[in-house]
Amino acid sequence: RSLVSALTQWLSVFELADIEVMTLADYLRRHAIELDLTDPTDADARCREILDRRNFEPEYDAILIDEAQDFGAVLLELMRRFLRQGRGGLTVAMDAGQNLRDRPAIECAGLPAPLELIELKRCYRSTDVIHRFSHAFAGYEVPATAEVAEETEEPIRLVWAETSEDCTQMIVAESQRLIRDVGLHASEIMVVAFDGAQRRAIITAFDEGGQATTSPGRVDAHGDAIPVASPEVAKGHEASCAFVVGWDNSDGDSEIAAARRFVAASRA
C-alpha cells in the first residue's frame, strides 16, 4: 500500500491522475471478489470458479501489472477479463526469480492476447555479485540472466555469530556506528530476518537501545526509524545498508527458499 501511495503521488506530479493505482486485493474487492491471496491453491481454484460462472463487464483501457510472478496465470486471466478490446491491452512486469508466493509459473506463451511482454536485457535492480552470492550460497547455479558486468563490486560480508543473541547485538552496534560515524540516516538501514522470533528480538534490542524501528514503506512519525521485516515485506524496498539475518536456516533448499534469499540479498 505504501508503494501504491508513492506511485499515486508521482503520477499526480506528471499530471497523470486519471491512471489509478491499487493493490491486487483492493482491485478484486472493488469487483466483489474475495480471495485468500496467501493460499495459492485456494486463490487459483476460486479464480477458475469465477471465470467459469461470471460474466465480466470490461471497464479498463489498459492494465499494467508489476511483480506478476506473484499472481500466477489464473489471476492474470481474471484481470484480463476487465479489459476493453482493441485498446491498451495487458502489460506484465515480472521476475520469476523473486516468486515468493509459491504460485505456478506463468507460461507467457500460453497467455491470451492482448499481452505485451518486454524482456529487459540487463537487470538494473539486482547486481551480478548479489545474484552470485545468493545463488552460490543456496547451492544453485547462477542463471544466465545474472551475467551482468559491474564497474565496482558491492561490499558483501558473511558474518557467523555463535548465538542469535550475539548476531542481534552485532546488528545493533553496527547500525549505531553507521548512523554515528558514517552519517547514514536510520531509514537508510534495513534489517531483513527470515525468522519471526529473531525479528522480534532485533526490534526489542533496538528499542532497549533507544532506536525506533518500523516496517518498510510505513510513514514514520519521527522519520528516524530503522525498517525491520521479513523478505516478503521487504520486497520492493531498498536501503543503503541491508542486514540479512538467519540466512543459514531459511527453509532449506526449495525454490521458494532460494527466492527469499535472493530478495533479501538484493535490498541493498
Summary of the structure (lengths in Angstrom):
residues: 268
radius of gyration: 20.5
end to end distance: 21.2
largest distance: 62.2
contacts: 715
relative contact order: 0.11
helix: 44%
strand: 12%
